Amino acid sequence: MNNKLTGSDLTRAMLARGDTNIWCAVDDDSDDQAMTDHENNDFTARIVSFKDGHFICTMGATWLYAVPIKIAPLTQEDAGL
């Protein structure tokens, strides 16, 4: 049995733990679509809460799905310069 939290379930668990400002790929269709949107159009948001079945971002927009992602600045080496 796989008990690992992923996708929106992981974001909800992180919020329940008290985390705030969680960078997420977001969408209203599915976790998979959130990741596809993030890769193609950069639909990301910092999620601050979950209420009434919706994730809420710092700008007040609501989302049905929010997959936590890592965002880090590129280094000179990453950029190949």
mmCIF file of the N, C-alpha and C atoms, coordinates in Angstrom:
data_MODEL
# 
_entry.id   MODEL 
# 
loop_
_atom_site.group_PDB 
_atom_site.id 
_atom_site.type_symbol 
_atom_site.label_atom_id 
_atom_site.label_alt_id 
_atom_site.label_comp_id 
_atom_site.label_asym_id 
_atom_site.label_entity_id 
_atom_site.label_seq_id 
_atom_site.pdbx_PDB_ins_code 
_atom_site.Cartn_x 
_atom_site.Cartn_y 
_atom_site.Cartn_z 
_atom_site.occupancy 
_atom_site.B_iso_or_equiv 
_atom_site.pdbx_formal_charge 
_atom_site.auth_seq_id 
_atom_site.auth_comp_id 
_atom_site.auth_asym_id 
_atom_site.auth_atom_id 
_atom_site.pdbx_PDB_model_num 
ATOM 1   N N  . MET A 1 1  ? 0.843   -1.177 0.000   1.00 0.00 ? 1  MET A N  1 
ATOM 2   C CA . MET A 1 1  ? 0.000   0.000  0.000   1.00 0.00 ? 1  MET A CA 1 
ATOM 3   C C  . MET A 1 1  ? 0.891   1.244  0.000   1.00 0.00 ? 1  MET A C  1 
ATOM 4   N N  . ASN A 1 2  ? 0.541   2.247  -0.809  1.00 0.00 ? 2  ASN A N  1 
ATOM 5   C CA . ASN A 1 2  ? 1.300   3.481  -0.898  1.00 0.00 ? 2  ASN A CA 1 
ATOM 6   C C  . ASN A 1 2  ? 0.633   4.548  -0.035  1.00 0.00 ? 2  ASN A C  1 
ATOM 7   N N  . ASN A 1 3  ? 1.297   4.938  1.050   1.00 0.00 ? 3  ASN A N  1 
ATOM 8   C CA . ASN A 1 3  ? 0.748   5.938  1.958   1.00 0.00 ? 3  ASN A CA 1 
ATOM 9   C C  . ASN A 1 3  ? 1.414   7.293  1.808   1.00 0.00 ? 3  ASN A C  1 
ATOM 10  N N  . LYS A 1 4  ? 2.207   7.489  0.763   1.00 0.00 ? 4  LYS A N  1 
ATOM 11  C CA . LYS A 1 4  ? 2.907   8.751  0.578   1.00 0.00 ? 4  LYS A CA 1 
ATOM 12  C C  . LYS A 1 4  ? 1.956   9.818  0.073   1.00 0.00 ? 4  LYS A C  1 
ATOM 13  N N  . LEU A 1 5  ? 2.019   10.980 0.700   1.00 0.00 ? 5  LEU A N  1 
ATOM 14  C CA . LEU A 1 5  ? 1.207   12.110 0.262   1.00 0.00 ? 5  LEU A CA 1 
ATOM 15  C C  . LEU A 1 5  ? 1.847   12.768 -0.944  1.00 0.00 ? 5  LEU A C  1 
ATOM 16  N N  . THR A 1 6  ? 1.048   13.093 -1.938  1.00 0.00 ? 6  THR A N  1 
ATOM 17  C CA . THR A 1 6  ? 1.526   13.781 -3.128  1.00 0.00 ? 6  THR A CA 1 
ATOM 18  C C  . THR A 1 6  ? 0.486   14.806 -3.552  1.00 0.00 ? 6  THR A C  1 
ATOM 19  N N  . GLY A 1 7  ? 0.878   15.676 -4.473  1.00 0.00 ? 7  GLY A N  1 
ATOM 20  C CA . GLY A 1 7  ? -0.055  16.622 -5.082  1.00 0.00 ? 7  GLY A CA 1 
ATOM 21  C C  . GLY A 1 7  ? -0.795  17.474 -4.072  1.00 0.00 ? 7  GLY A C  1 
ATOM 22  N N  . SER A 1 8  ? -2.070  17.689 -4.359  1.00 0.00 ? 8  SER A N  1 
ATOM 23  C CA . SER A 1 8  ? -2.902  18.543 -3.502  1.00 0.00 ? 8  SER A CA 1 
ATOM 24  C C  . SER A 1 8  ? -3.038  17.984 -2.089  1.00 0.00 ? 8  SER A C  1 
ATOM 25  N N  . ASP A 1 9  ? -3.006  16.651 -1.947  1.00 0.00 ? 9  ASP A N  1 
ATOM 26  C CA . ASP A 1 9  ? -3.059  16.047 -0.610  1.00 0.00 ? 9  ASP A CA 1 
ATOM 27  C C  . ASP A 1 9  ? -1.858  16.487 0.221   1.00 0.00 ? 9  ASP A C  1 
ATOM 28  N N  . LEU A 1 10 ? -0.694  16.558 -0.394  1.00 0.00 ? 10 LEU A N  1 
ATOM 29  C CA . LEU A 1 10 ? 0.508   17.010 0.313   1.00 0.00 ? 10 LEU A CA 1 
ATOM 30  C C  . LEU A 1 10 ? 0.373   18.471 0.709   1.00 0.00 ? 10 LEU A C  1 
ATOM 31  N N  . THR A 1 11 ? -0.150  19.298 -0.182  1.00 0.00 ? 11 THR A N  1 
ATOM 32  C CA . THR A 1 11 ? -0.332  20.716 0.142   1.00 0.00 ? 11 THR A CA 1 
ATOM 33  C C  . THR A 1 11 ? -1.279  20.881 1.320   1.00 0.00 ? 11 THR A C  1 
ATOM 34  N N  . ARG A 1 12 ? -2.397  20.136 1.316   1.00 0.00 ? 12 ARG A N  1 
ATOM 35  C CA . ARG A 1 12 ? -3.330  20.214 2.449   1.00 0.00 ? 12 ARG A CA 1 
ATOM 36  C C  . ARG A 1 12 ? -2.657  19.795 3.754   1.00 0.00 ? 12 ARG A C  1 
ATOM 37  N N  . ALA A 1 13 ? -1.844  18.754 3.718   1.00 0.00 ? 13 ALA A N  1 
ATOM 38  C CA . ALA A 1 13 ? -1.144  18.296 4.921   1.00 0.00 ? 13 ALA A CA 1 
ATOM 39  C C  . ALA A 1 13 ? -0.143  19.339 5.400   1.00 0.00 ? 13 ALA A C  1 
ATOM 40  N N  . MET A 1 14 ? 0.545   19.984 4.469   1.00 0.00 ? 14 MET A N  1 
ATOM 41  C CA . MET A 1 14 ? 1.506   21.028 4.836   1.00 0.00 ? 14 MET A CA 1 
ATOM 42  C C  . MET A 1 14 ? 0.794   22.218 5.489   1.00 0.00 ? 14 MET A C  1 
ATOM 43  N N  . LEU A 1 15 ? -0.356  22.606 4.932   1.00 0.00 ? 15 LEU A N  1 
ATOM 44  C CA . LEU A 1 15 ? -1.132  23.699 5.524   1.00 0.00 ? 15 LEU A CA 1 
ATOM 45  C C  . LEU A 1 15 ? -1.628  23.319 6.914   1.00 0.00 ? 15 LEU A C  1 
ATOM 46  N N  . ALA A 1 16 ? -2.100  22.070 7.069   1.00 0.00 ? 16 ALA A N  1 
ATOM 47  C CA . ALA A 1 16 ? -2.581  21.602 8.369   1.00 0.00 ? 16 ALA A CA 1 
ATOM 48  C C  . ALA A 1 16 ? -1.464  21.617 9.407   1.00 0.00 ? 16 ALA A C  1 
ATOM 49  N N  . ARG A 1 17 ? -0.236  21.392 8.953   1.00 0.00 ? 17 ARG A N  1 
ATOM 50  C CA . ARG A 1 17 ? 0.931   21.416 9.835   1.00 0.00 ? 17 ARG A CA 1 
ATOM 51  C C  . ARG A 1 17 ? 1.292   22.845 10.235  1.00 0.00 ? 17 ARG A C  1 
ATOM 52  N N  . GLY A 1 18 ? 0.780   23.824 9.504   1.00 0.00 ? 18 GLY A N  1 
ATOM 53  C CA . GLY A 1 18 ? 1.063   25.215 9.828   1.00 0.00 ? 18 GLY A CA 1 
ATOM 54  C C  . GLY A 1 18 ? 1.947   25.929 8.823   1.00 0.00 ? 18 GLY A C  1 
ATOM 55  N N  . ASP A 1 19 ? 2.324   25.227 7.748   1.00 0.00 ? 19 ASP A N  1 
ATOM 56  C CA . ASP A 1 19 ? 3.123   25.879 6.707   1.00 0.00 ? 19 ASP A CA 1 
ATOM 57  C C  . ASP A 1 19 ? 2.287   26.976 6.041   1.00 0.00 ? 19 ASP A C  1 
ATOM 58  N N  . THR A 1 20 ? 2.960   28.018 5.589   1.00 0.00 ? 20 THR A N  1 
ATOM 59  C CA . THR A 1 20 ? 2.298   29.096 4.852   1.00 0.00 ? 20 THR A CA 1 
ATOM 60  C C  . THR A 1 20 ? 3.147   29.452 3.646   1.00 0.00 ? 20 THR A C  1 
ATOM 61  N N  . ASN A 1 21 ? 2.534   30.109 2.689   1.00 0.00 ? 21 ASN A N  1 
ATOM 62  C CA . ASN A 1 21 ? 3.235   30.540 1.478   1.00 0.00 ? 21 ASN A CA 1 
ATOM 63  C C  . ASN A 1 21 ? 3.921   29.371 0.778   1.00 0.00 ? 21 ASN A C  1 
ATOM 64  N N  . ILE A 1 22 ? 3.146   28.356 0.427   1.00 0.00 ? 22 ILE A N  1 
ATOM 65  C CA . ILE A 1 22 ? 3.667   27.166 -0.244  1.00 0.00 ? 22 ILE A CA 1 
ATOM 66  C C  . ILE A 1 22 ? 3.581   27.383 -1.755  1.00 0.00 ? 22 ILE A C  1 
ATOM 67  N N  . TRP A 1 23 ? 4.732   27.424 -2.437  1.00 0.00 ? 23 TRP A N  1 
ATOM 68  C CA . TRP A 1 23 ? 4.717   27.568 -3.889  1.00 0.00 ? 23 TRP A CA 1 
ATOM 69  C C  . TRP A 1 23 ? 4.097   26.324 -4.498  1.00 0.00 ? 23 TRP A C  1 
ATOM 70  N N  . CYS A 1 24 ? 3.109   26.532 -5.355  1.00 0.00 ? 24 CYS A N  1 
ATOM 71  C CA . CYS A 1 24 ? 2.399   25.418 -5.979  1.00 0.00 ? 24 CYS A CA 1 
ATOM 72  C C  . CYS A 1 24 ? 2.118   25.685 -7.451  1.00 0.00 ? 24 CYS A C  1 
ATOM 73  N N  . ALA A 1 25 ? 2.075   24.609 -8.215  1.00 0.00 ? 25 ALA A N  1 
ATOM 74  C CA . ALA A 1 25 ? 1.481   24.642 -9.543  1.00 0.00 ? 25 ALA A CA 1 
ATOM 75  C C  . ALA A 1 25 ? -0.014  24.478 -9.302  1.00 0.00 ? 25 ALA A C  1 
ATOM 76  N N  . VAL A 1 26 ? -0.845  25.326 -9.919  1.00 0.00 ? 26 VAL A N  1 
ATOM 77  C CA . VAL A 1 26 ? -2.272  25.343 -9.602  1.00 0.00 ? 26 VAL A CA 1 
ATOM 78  C C  . VAL A 1 26 ? -3.136  25.155 -10.847 1.00 0.00 ? 26 VAL A C  1 
ATOM 79  N N  . ASP A 1 27 ? -4.346  24.634 -10.614 1.00 0.00 ? 27 ASP A N  1 
ATOM 80  C CA . ASP A 1 27 ? -5.308  24.437 -11.702 1.00 0.00 ? 27 ASP A CA 1 
ATOM 81  C C  . ASP A 1 27 ? -6.661  24.116 -11.077 1.00 0.00 ? 27 ASP A C  1 
ATOM 82  N N  . ASP A 1 28 ? -7.712  24.175 -11.865 1.00 0.00 ? 28 ASP A N  1 
ATOM 83  C CA . ASP A 1 28 ? -9.046  23.817 -11.386 1.00 0.00 ? 28 ASP A CA 1 
ATOM 84  C C  . ASP A 1 28 ? -9.536  22.479 -11.930 1.00 0.00 ? 28 ASP A C  1 
ATOM 85  N N  . ASP A 1 29 ? -8.688  21.753 -12.690 1.00 0.00 ? 29 ASP A N  1 
ATOM 86  C CA . ASP A 1 29 ? -9.101  20.475 -13.271 1.00 0.00 ? 29 ASP A CA 1 
ATOM 87  C C  . ASP A 1 29 ? -8.504  19.257 -12.572 1.00 0.00 ? 29 ASP A C  1 
ATOM 88  N N  . SER A 1 30 ? -7.190  19.274 -12.305 1.00 0.00 ? 30 SER A N  1 
ATOM 89  C CA . SER A 1 30 ? -6.543  18.113 -11.680 1.00 0.00 ? 30 SER A CA 1 
ATOM 90  C C  . SER A 1 30 ? -5.113  18.460 -11.286 1.00 0.00 ? 30 SER A C  1 
ATOM 91  N N  . ASP A 1 31 ? -4.523  17.596 -10.466 1.00 0.00 ? 31 ASP A N  1 
ATOM 92  C CA . ASP A 1 31 ? -3.104  17.747 -10.128 1.00 0.00 ? 31 ASP A CA 1 
ATOM 93  C C  . ASP A 1 31 ? -2.246  17.625 -11.381 1.00 0.00 ? 31 ASP A C  1 
ATOM 94  N N  . ASP A 1 32 ? -2.576  16.641 -12.217 1.00 0.00 ? 32 ASP A N  1 
ATOM 95  C CA . ASP A 1 32 ? -1.799  16.452 -13.451 1.00 0.00 ? 32 ASP A CA 1 
ATOM 96  C C  . ASP A 1 32 ? -1.866  17.685 -14.338 1.00 0.00 ? 32 ASP A C  1 
ATOM 97  N N  . GLN A 1 33 ? -3.041  18.276 -14.462 1.00 0.00 ? 33 GLN A N  1 
ATOM 98  C CA . GLN A 1 33 ? -3.187  19.477 -15.287 1.00 0.00 ? 33 GLN A CA 1 
ATOM 99  C C  . GLN A 1 33 ? -2.431  20.650 -14.668 1.00 0.00 ? 33 GLN A C  1 
ATOM 100 N N  . ALA A 1 34 ? -2.396  20.731 -13.351 1.00 0.00 ? 34 ALA A N  1 
ATOM 101 C CA . ALA A 1 34 ? -1.633  21.793 -12.693 1.00 0.00 ? 34 ALA A CA 1 
ATOM 102 C C  . ALA A 1 34 ? -0.169  21.715 -13.085 1.00 0.00 ? 34 ALA A C  1 
ATOM 103 N N  . MET A 1 35 ? 0.378   20.500 -13.108 1.00 0.00 ? 35 MET A N  1 
ATOM 104 C CA . MET A 1 35 ? 1.785   20.342 -13.483 1.00 0.00 ? 35 MET A CA 1 
ATOM 105 C C  . MET A 1 35 ? 1.999   20.649 -14.960 1.00 0.00 ? 35 MET A C  1 
ATOM 106 N N  . THR A 1 36 ? 1.060   20.262 -15.815 1.00 0.00 ? 36 THR A N  1 
ATOM 107 C CA . THR A 1 36 ? 1.169   20.572 -17.244 1.00 0.00 ? 36 THR A CA 1 
ATOM 108 C C  . THR A 1 36 ? 1.092   22.078 -17.458 1.00 0.00 ? 36 THR A C  1 
ATOM 109 N N  . ASP A 1 37 ? 0.149   22.744 -16.780 1.00 0.00 ? 37 ASP A N  1 
ATOM 110 C CA . ASP A 1 37 ? 0.031   24.199 -16.900 1.00 0.00 ? 37 ASP A CA 1 
ATOM 111 C C  . ASP A 1 37 ? 1.296   24.888 -16.428 1.00 0.00 ? 37 ASP A C  1 
ATOM 112 N N  . HIS A 1 38 ? 1.849   24.393 -15.325 1.00 0.00 ? 38 HIS A N  1 
ATOM 113 C CA . HIS A 1 38 ? 3.072   24.993 -14.784 1.00 0.00 ? 38 HIS A CA 1 
ATOM 114 C C  . HIS A 1 38 ? 4.207   24.884 -15.787 1.00 0.00 ? 38 HIS A C  1 
ATOM 115 N N  . GLU A 1 39 ? 4.349   23.730 -16.416 1.00 0.00 ? 39 GLU A N  1 
ATOM 116 C CA . GLU A 1 39 ? 5.434   23.532 -17.367 1.00 0.00 ? 39 GLU A CA 1 
ATOM 117 C C  . GLU A 1 39 ? 5.253   24.376 -18.622 1.00 0.00 ? 39 GLU A C  1 
ATOM 118 N N  . ASN A 1 40 ? 4.014   24.583 -19.045 1.00 0.00 ? 40 ASN A N  1 
ATOM 119 C CA . ASN A 1 40 ? 3.762   25.285 -20.300 1.00 0.00 ? 40 ASN A CA 1 
ATOM 120 C C  . ASN A 1 40 ? 3.455   26.770 -20.145 1.00 0.00 ? 40 ASN A C  1 
ATOM 121 N N  . ASN A 1 41 ? 2.779   27.152 -19.075 1.00 0.00 ? 41 ASN A N  1 
ATOM 122 C CA . ASN A 1 41 ? 2.328   28.534 -18.961 1.00 0.00 ? 41 ASN A CA 1 
ATOM 123 C C  . ASN A 1 41 ? 2.674   29.193 -17.626 1.00 0.00 ? 41 ASN A C  1 
ATOM 124 N N  . ASP A 1 42 ? 3.355   28.472 -16.763 1.00 0.00 ? 42 ASP A N  1 
ATOM 125 C CA . ASP A 1 42 ? 3.786   29.018 -15.480 1.00 0.00 ? 42 ASP A CA 1 
ATOM 126 C C  . ASP A 1 42 ? 2.632   29.443 -14.588 1.00 0.00 ? 42 ASP A C  1 
ATOM 127 N N  . PHE A 1 43 ? 1.621   28.584 -14.429 1.00 0.00 ? 43 PHE A N  1 
ATOM 128 C CA . PHE A 1 43 ? 0.553   28.852 -13.486 1.00 0.00 ? 43 PHE A CA 1 
ATOM 129 C C  . PHE A 1 43 ? 1.009   28.418 -12.105 1.00 0.00 ? 43 PHE A C  1 
ATOM 130 N N  . THR A 1 44 ? 1.608   29.355 -11.383 1.00 0.00 ? 44 THR A N  1 
ATOM 131 C CA . THR A 1 44 ? 2.060   29.080 -10.027 1.00 0.00 ? 44 THR A CA 1 
ATOM 132 C C  . THR A 1 44 ? 1.462   30.111 -9.081  1.00 0.00 ? 44 THR A C  1 
ATOM 133 N N  . ALA A 1 45 ? 1.369   29.726 -7.826  1.00 0.00 ? 45 ALA A N  1 
ATOM 134 C CA . ALA A 1 45 ? 0.850   30.628 -6.803  1.00 0.00 ? 45 ALA A CA 1 
ATOM 135 C C  . ALA A 1 45 ? 1.414   30.211 -5.459  1.00 0.00 ? 45 ALA A C  1 
ATOM 136 N N  . ARG A 1 46 ? 1.485   31.173 -4.553  1.00 0.00 ? 46 ARG A N  1 
ATOM 137 C CA . ARG A 1 46 ? 1.862   30.866 -3.174  1.00 0.00 ? 46 ARG A CA 1 
ATOM 138 C C  . ARG A 1 46 ? 0.572   30.630 -2.402  1.00 0.00 ? 46 ARG A C  1 
ATOM 139 N N  . ILE A 1 47 ? 0.362   29.393 -2.000  1.00 0.00 ? 47 ILE A N  1 
ATOM 140 C CA . ILE A 1 47 ? -0.862  28.996 -1.305  1.00 0.00 ? 47 ILE A CA 1 
ATOM 141 C C  . ILE A 1 47 ? -0.713  29.277 0.187   1.00 0.00 ? 47 ILE A C  1 
ATOM 142 N N  . VAL A 1 48 ? -1.745  29.925 0.752   1.00 0.00 ? 48 VAL A N  1 
ATOM 143 C CA . VAL A 1 48 ? -1.690  30.298 2.168   1.00 0.00 ? 48 VAL A CA 1 
ATOM 144 C C  . VAL A 1 48 ? -2.733  29.584 3.024   1.00 0.00 ? 48 VAL A C  1 
ATOM 145 N N  . SER A 1 49 ? -3.791  29.047 2.384   1.00 0.00 ? 49 SER A N  1 
ATOM 146 C CA . SER A 1 49 ? -4.803  28.358 3.186   1.00 0.00 ? 49 SER A CA 1 
ATOM 147 C C  . SER A 1 49 ? -5.672  27.464 2.303   1.00 0.00 ? 49 SER A C  1 
ATOM 148 N N  . PHE A 1 50 ? -6.489  26.653 2.977   1.00 0.00 ? 50 PHE A N  1 
ATOM 149 C CA . PHE A 1 50 ? -7.454  25.771 2.307   1.00 0.00 ? 50 PHE A CA 1 
ATOM 150 C C  . PHE A 1 50 ? -8.773  25.936 3.030   1.00 0.00 ? 50 PHE A C  1 
ATOM 151 N N  . LYS A 1 51 ? -9.808  26.368 2.299   1.00 0.00 ? 51 LYS A N  1 
ATOM 152 C CA . LYS A 1 51 ? -11.095 26.613 2.931   1.00 0.00 ? 51 LYS A CA 1 
ATOM 153 C C  . LYS A 1 51 ? -12.212 26.262 1.949   1.00 0.00 ? 51 LYS A C  1 
ATOM 154 N N  . ASP A 1 52 ? -13.232 25.593 2.446   1.00 0.00 ? 52 ASP A N  1 
ATOM 155 C CA . ASP A 1 52 ? -14.408 25.242 1.652   1.00 0.00 ? 52 ASP A CA 1 
ATOM 156 C C  . ASP A 1 52 ? -14.040 24.538 0.348   1.00 0.00 ? 52 ASP A C  1 
ATOM 157 N N  . GLY A 1 53 ? -13.047 23.638 0.415   1.00 0.00 ? 53 GLY A N  1 
ATOM 158 C CA . GLY A 1 53 ? -12.663 22.855 -0.746  1.00 0.00 ? 53 GLY A CA 1 
ATOM 159 C C  . GLY A 1 53 ? -11.779 23.571 -1.752  1.00 0.00 ? 53 GLY A C  1 
ATOM 160 N N  . HIS A 1 54 ? -11.279 24.752 -1.398  1.00 0.00 ? 54 HIS A N  1 
ATOM 161 C CA . HIS A 1 54 ? -10.435 25.530 -2.312  1.00 0.00 ? 54 HIS A CA 1 
ATOM 162 C C  . HIS A 1 54 ? -9.133  25.955 -1.631  1.00 0.00 ? 54 HIS A C  1 
ATOM 163 N N  . PHE A 1 55 ? -8.076  25.933 -2.418  1.00 0.00 ? 55 PHE A N  1 
ATOM 164 C CA . PHE A 1 55 ? -6.804  26.502 -1.985  1.00 0.00 ? 55 PHE A CA 1 
ATOM 165 C C  . PHE A 1 55 ? -6.857  28.000 -2.257  1.00 0.00 ? 55 PHE A C  1 
ATOM 166 N N  . ILE A 1 56 ? -6.331  28.791 -1.352  1.00 0.00 ? 56 ILE A N  1 
ATOM 167 C CA . ILE A 1 56 ? -6.342  30.242 -1.501  1.00 0.00 ? 56 ILE A CA 1 
ATOM 168 C C  . ILE A 1 56 ? -4.907  30.730 -1.566  1.00 0.00 ? 56 ILE A C  1 
ATOM 169 N N  . CYS A 1 57 ? -4.619  31.572 -2.566  1.00 0.00 ? 57 CYS A N  1 
ATOM 170 C CA . CYS A 1 57 ? -3.260  32.087 -2.739  1.00 0.00 ? 57 CYS A CA 1 
ATOM 171 C C  . CYS A 1 57 ? -3.134  33.477 -2.127  1.00 0.00 ? 57 CYS A C  1 
ATOM 172 N N  . THR A 1 58 ? -1.922  33.999 -2.127  1.00 0.00 ? 58 THR A N  1 
ATOM 173 C CA . THR A 1 58 ? -1.644  35.306 -1.529  1.00 0.00 ? 58 THR A CA 1 
ATOM 174 C C  . THR A 1 58 ? -2.437  36.429 -2.193  1.00 0.00 ? 58 THR A C  1 
ATOM 175 N N  . MET A 1 59 ? -2.842  36.257 -3.447  1.00 0.00 ? 59 MET A N  1 
ATOM 176 C CA . MET A 1 59 ? -3.607  37.281 -4.155  1.00 0.00 ? 59 MET A CA 1 
ATOM 177 C C  . MET A 1 59 ? -5.119  37.127 -3.943  1.00 0.00 ? 59 MET A C  1 
ATOM 178 N N  . GLY A 1 60 ? -5.536  36.101 -3.189  1.00 0.00 ? 60 GLY A N  1 
ATOM 179 C CA . GLY A 1 60 ? -6.946  35.880 -2.899  1.00 0.00 ? 60 GLY A CA 1 
ATOM 180 C C  . GLY A 1 60 ? -7.667  35.001 -3.901  1.00 0.00 ? 60 GLY A C  1 
ATOM 181 N N  . ALA A 1 61 ? -6.987  34.593 -4.973  1.00 0.00 ? 61 ALA A N  1 
ATOM 182 C CA . ALA A 1 61 ? -7.604  33.685 -5.953  1.00 0.00 ? 61 ALA A CA 1 
ATOM 183 C C  . ALA A 1 61 ? -7.754  32.301 -5.334  1.00 0.00 ? 61 ALA A C  1 
ATOM 184 N N  . THR A 1 62 ? -8.737  31.552 -5.813  1.00 0.00 ? 62 THR A N  1 
ATOM 185 C CA . THR A 1 62 ? -8.965  30.202 -5.306  1.00 0.00 ? 62 THR A CA 1 
ATOM 186 C C  . THR A 1 62 ? -8.698  29.180 -6.403  1.00 0.00 ? 62 THR A C  1 
ATOM 187 N N  . TRP A 1 63 ? -8.260  28.008 -5.976  1.00 0.00 ? 63 TRP A N  1 
ATOM 188 C CA . TRP A 1 63 ? -7.902  26.919 -6.885  1.00 0.00 ? 63 TRP A CA 1 
ATOM 189 C C  . TRP A 1 63 ? -8.400  25.612 -6.299  1.00 0.00 ? 63 TRP A C  1 
ATOM 190 N N  . LEU A 1 64 ? -8.797  24.679 -7.156  1.00 0.00 ? 64 LEU A N  1 
ATOM 191 C CA . LEU A 1 64 ? -9.222  23.361 -6.686  1.00 0.00 ? 64 LEU A CA 1 
ATOM 192 C C  . LEU A 1 64 ? -8.043  22.425 -6.454  1.00 0.00 ? 64 LEU A C  1 
ATOM 193 N N  . TYR A 1 65 ? -6.962  22.634 -7.200  1.00 0.00 ? 65 TYR A N  1 
ATOM 194 C CA . TYR A 1 65 ? -5.780  21.771 -7.092  1.00 0.00 ? 65 TYR A CA 1 
ATOM 195 C C  . TYR A 1 65 ? -4.537  22.626 -6.941  1.00 0.00 ? 65 TYR A C  1 
ATOM 196 N N  . ALA A 1 66 ? -3.634  22.196 -6.064  1.00 0.00 ? 66 ALA A N  1 
ATOM 197 C CA . ALA A 1 66 ? -2.391  22.916 -5.820  1.00 0.00 ? 66 ALA A CA 1 
ATOM 198 C C  . ALA A 1 66 ? -1.303  21.901 -5.482  1.00 0.00 ? 66 ALA A C  1 
ATOM 199 N N  . VAL A 1 67 ? -0.341  21.748 -6.381  1.00 0.00 ? 67 VAL A N  1 
ATOM 200 C CA . VAL A 1 67 ? 0.742   20.782 -6.222  1.00 0.00 ? 67 VAL A CA 1 
ATOM 201 C C  . VAL A 1 67 ? 2.000   21.522 -5.779  1.00 0.00 ? 67 VAL A C  1 
ATOM 202 N N  . PRO A 1 68 ? 2.553   21.189 -4.604  1.00 0.00 ? 68 PRO A N  1 
ATOM 203 C CA . PRO A 1 68 ? 3.746   21.901 -4.150  1.00 0.00 ? 68 PRO A CA 1 
ATOM 204 C C  . PRO A 1 68 ? 4.924   21.667 -5.096  1.00 0.00 ? 68 PRO A C  1 
ATOM 205 N N  . ILE A 1 69 ? 5.649   22.749 -5.381  1.00 0.00 ? 69 ILE A N  1 
ATOM 206 C CA . ILE A 1 69 ? 6.802   22.688 -6.267  1.00 0.00 ? 69 ILE A CA 1 
ATOM 207 C C  . ILE A 1 69 ? 7.966   23.411 -5.609  1.00 0.00 ? 69 ILE A C  1 
ATOM 208 N N  . LYS A 1 70 ? 9.151   23.160 -6.123  1.00 0.00 ? 70 LYS A N  1 
ATOM 209 C CA . LYS A 1 70 ? 10.344  23.865 -5.663  1.00 0.00 ? 70 LYS A CA 1 
ATOM 210 C C  . LYS A 1 70 ? 10.656  24.981 -6.653  1.00 0.00 ? 70 LYS A C  1 
ATOM 211 N N  . ILE A 1 71 ? 10.911  26.164 -6.134  1.00 0.00 ? 71 ILE A N  1 
ATOM 212 C CA . ILE A 1 71 ? 11.350  27.285 -6.966  1.00 0.00 ? 71 ILE A CA 1 
ATOM 213 C C  . ILE A 1 71 ? 12.650  27.785 -6.361  1.00 0.00 ? 71 ILE A C  1 
ATOM 214 N N  . ALA A 1 72 ? 13.682  27.803 -7.166  1.00 0.00 ? 72 ALA A N  1 
ATOM 215 C CA . ALA A 1 72 ? 14.989  28.257 -6.690  1.00 0.00 ? 72 ALA A CA 1 
ATOM 216 C C  . ALA A 1 72 ? 15.647  29.091 -7.790  1.00 0.00 ? 72 ALA A C  1 
ATOM 217 N N  . PRO A 1 73 ? 16.413  30.090 -7.397  1.00 0.00 ? 73 PRO A N  1 
ATOM 218 C CA . PRO A 1 73 ? 17.094  30.904 -8.415  1.00 0.00 ? 73 PRO A CA 1 
ATOM 219 C C  . PRO A 1 73 ? 18.166  30.089 -9.121  1.00 0.00 ? 73 PRO A C  1 
ATOM 220 N N  . LEU A 1 74 ? 18.359  30.373 -10.403 1.00 0.00 ? 74 LEU A N  1 
ATOM 221 C CA . LEU A 1 74 ? 19.432  29.741 -11.161 1.00 0.00 ? 74 LEU A CA 1 
ATOM 222 C C  . LEU A 1 74 ? 20.778  30.291 -10.708 1.00 0.00 ? 74 LEU A C  1 
ATOM 223 N N  . THR A 1 75 ? 21.770  29.448 -10.733 1.00 0.00 ? 75 THR A N  1 
ATOM 224 C CA . THR A 1 75 ? 23.137  29.903 -10.493 1.00 0.00 ? 75 THR A CA 1 
ATOM 225 C C  . THR A 1 75 ? 23.801  30.153 -11.839 1.00 0.00 ? 75 THR A C  1 
ATOM 226 N N  . GLN A 1 76 ? 24.939  30.773 -11.810 1.00 0.00 ? 76 GLN A N  1 
ATOM 227 C CA . GLN A 1 76 ? 25.700  31.004 -13.043 1.00 0.00 ? 76 GLN A CA 1 
ATOM 228 C C  . GLN A 1 76 ? 26.003  29.679 -13.714 1.00 0.00 ? 76 GLN A C  1 
ATOM 229 N N  . GLU A 1 77 ? 26.327  28.670 -12.934 1.00 0.00 ? 77 GLU A N  1 
ATOM 230 C CA . GLU A 1 77 ? 26.621  27.353 -13.478 1.00 0.00 ? 77 GLU A CA 1 
ATOM 231 C C  . GLU A 1 77 ? 25.402  26.723 -14.128 1.00 0.00 ? 77 GLU A C  1 
ATOM 232 N N  . ASP A 1 78 ? 24.205  26.876 -13.471 1.00 0.00 ? 78 ASP A N  1 
ATOM 233 C CA . ASP A 1 78 ? 22.964  26.366 -14.044 1.00 0.00 ? 78 ASP A CA 1 
ATOM 234 C C  . ASP A 1 78 ? 22.699  26.979 -15.411 1.00 0.00 ? 78 ASP A C  1 
ATOM 235 N N  . ALA A 1 79 ? 23.018  28.245 -15.555 1.00 0.00 ? 79 ALA A N  1 
ATOM 236 C CA . ALA A 1 79 ? 22.766  28.963 -16.793 1.00 0.00 ? 79 ALA A CA 1 
ATOM 237 C C  . ALA A 1 79 ? 23.845  28.719 -17.845 1.00 0.00 ? 79 ALA A C  1 
ATOM 238 N N  . GLY A 1 80 ? 24.908  28.019 -17.449 1.00 0.00 ? 80 GLY A N  1 
ATOM 239 C CA . GLY A 1 80 ? 25.987  27.717 -18.385 1.00 0.00 ? 80 GLY A CA 1 
ATOM 240 C C  . GLY A 1 80 ? 26.826  28.923 -18.771 1.00 0.00 ? 80 GLY A C  1 
ATOM 241 N N  . LEU A 1 81 ? 26.941  29.864 -17.845 1.00 0.00 ? 81 LEU A N  1 
ATOM 242 C CA . LEU A 1 81 ? 27.759  31.053 -18.116 1.00 0.00 ? 81 LEU A CA 1 
ATOM 243 C C  . LEU A 1 81 ? 29.006  31.091 -17.260 1.00 0.00 ? 81 LEU A C  1 
# 
